[in-house]
Amino acid sequence: MHDGMNLIVDSEKEVQAVFQKIDDTAFFYSKKVLDAFHKYHVSESHFMSTTGYGYNDIGREVIESIFAEVLHGEDALVRSQFISGSHALTVTLFALLRPGDTMLSITGKPYDTLDEVIGIRENKSSLKSFGIQYEQIDLIQDEFDYEKIKEVLFSKKIKLIEIQRSKGYSTRKSITLDKIEKVIKAIREIDKEVIIMIDNCYCEFVEKTSPLEVGADVIVGSLIKNLGGGIAPNGAYIVGKKELIELAADRLTVPGEGKEVGPTLGINKQILQGLYMAPSVVANSLKVAVLASKILENLGYKVEPKYNEKRADIVQNIEFNSAEKLIKFTQGIQAASAVDSFATPLPWDMPGYEDQVIMASGSFTQGSSIEISCDGPIRPPYIAYLQGSLTYEYGKLAIIEAIKKLEE
């Protein structure tokens, strides 16, 4: 057995206590999902397909009831008509904001893909073009800036506060739910009416609580991330207060028709099966992230989070301080992927991003982040963002291949 394999075997021994906690959370959510399936009497009839307008789609209605149940919302909008998590976030923002309103982000600038949605970068269809204002408050050493938040809330009327839990392409930590709960309490002491919206992408089933249980009004996420379980071929969800979900449905489809329309085109079984598998798949993704964190730290790289730190999402940062090493590591992940393993990813001008991005995603579903993938912008400090893996074994094989590439 060569040194690389010894390193992996030794690292696996050191992370077993962390793995046990992950398994405990997976069991917790498996029971929660199964209980919801039983409560809503899931049957083969719910796998039926509707076309055209999609009236009376009983499977769609059951799916949305189950998502609301599992995530502790009053209602849910779960649709294949959402192209991505960014699309669902966009629909939510346009649904809840009106000309003259102000949106406030309290986790700094959101994902690059929302720059043109908000109007940070010019776009004739942005929120800004509709007269919706945007302000942001940066985190201070990975903590909410409570003084600045209070100052803004006392000085003007804010319609919606957006909190992005996952880090995106930043160097900050992802936001755990204890921090979310604390900041929501502080906000509610000043403004009980402001809408608190959580971008929950990459975070579902990582902690044993939903943001809706700690005071958030609406949460948004993608089905080609955690809750799709690697089976849902596309789509996203919005879950939260009933009146907010109704506004989002009117924005996605047609005012006055809302949730009543939207053909499922045969996707119901995949969404249900994906959610059923999600606790296990998220656990596998977390284990792969923990193992990667331990191994890469042992090899001398700066990692975030460290293997035994509390996690908010499935994303693992590895800081290479070298464009060449970032590229090689990403190419190693691609080489160990199931699909397009023979392809060599190179940096490219990805739509919606300012810097060139390199992305390994040899996935069954295009752009799926819950399957093993790795990406990062070509800018200092050259961070690889590793996430996902349908099984622990495939993720381990990907790490082995990526380390080999680094050592070449």
ABEGO torsion letter per residue (X at the ends): XBAAAAAAAAAAAAAAAAAAAAAAAAAAAAAAAAAAAAAAGBBAAAABBBBEAGBGBAAAAAAAAAAAAAAGBABBBBBAABABAAAAAAAAAAAABBBGBBBBBAAEBBBAAAAAAAGABBBAABAAAAGBBBBBBBBBGGBBBAAAAAAAAAABBBABBBBBABAEABABBBBBAAAAAAAAAAAAAABAABBBBBBABGABGABABBAAAAGBABBBBBAABAAAGGABABEBBBBEBAAAAAAAAAAABBBGAEAABGBAGGAAAAAAAAAAAAAAAAAAAAAAAAAAAAAAAAAGBBBOBBAABBBABABBBBBAGBAAAAAAAAAAAAAABABGAABBBBBBBBBGBABBBBBBBBBABBGBAABBBBBEBBBOAGBBBBBEEABAAAAAAAAAAAAAAAAX
